[in-house]
Amino acid sequence: MKTFLVFNKIGEITEFTTKSSVFNLENFAEYKHYKRYKEYIILYNVEEPPKNLTVFYFTDDTYNSSVALLKVNEDNVIKNLTYKAYTKQIKKIKLEPNDIIYSSEEESDIIDVSPFIYN
């Protein structure tokens, strides 16, 4: 069984499993549409606003429904994508330093905290 992630409208992330080993939209009946982004496939539905709060690092596209995120290879073979693996991928992204400080504090007083903490 392969693991994938579902991001709901309010930003919660849940891991789900599928028996499918190769991506086919018919195997994900709760979703009507999908978009492919290199090694990821996003499954979604077209719904009325509000928008889903989720922002993916590999696209600027936005969605109005819950979205499922699958990791695949070039042959559409589904790879495991766990919450922990996805957050590790996000942590690898280098952010550009911001020249503007939005605080009255000195730059040395600003503490940069990791957004994810594992116990």
C-alpha positions, 0 to 999 in steps of 0.5 A, spaced: 500 500 500 502 506 498 501 513 502 499 519 500 497 526 503 490 530 503 490 537 505 483 540 507 481 547 506 483 549 513 490 547 512 490 540 516 494 534 513 492 527 513 496 521 511 492 516 507 493 509 503 491 506 496 492 499 494 493 502 487 501 502 485 500 506 478 496 512 478 489 512 474 484 518 476 479 512 476 482 509 482 481 516 486 473 516 485 472 522 490 476 527 486 474 529 479 481 533 476 488 532 477 494 536 475 501 533 474 507 537 476 514 533 475 514 528 481 507 530 484 500 529 482 495 534 485 488 531 485 482 536 486 475 538 485 472 544 483 468 547 488 465 554 490 470 558 495 473 559 500 480 557 497 484 551 500 489 554 505 495 550 502 500 553 498 505 548 495 512 549 494 512 547 487 506 551 484 503 557 485 496 554 483 490 554 488 484 550 489 477 551 492 477 543 495 481 538 499 487 536 495 490 530 495 498 530 493 501 523 490 508 522 489 510 519 482 515 517 478 516 518 470 511 512 469 506 514 474 508 509 479 506 511 485 511 512 491 510 513 498 509 520 501 508 521 508 508 527 512 515 526 515 518 525 508 514 531 505 516 536 511 523 534 510 523 536 502 520 543 504 526 544 509 531 543 504 528 549 500 533 555 501 529 561 502 532 568 500 534 572 506 529 578 506 532 585 506 526 588 510 525 587 517 518 588 520 520 589 527 523 594 532 528 589 534 535 588 532 536 583 526 540 579 531 534 579 536 530 575 531 529 568 532 528 563 526 524 557 528 523 551 524 515 550 522 515 543 524 517 539 530 518 532 531 518 528 538 
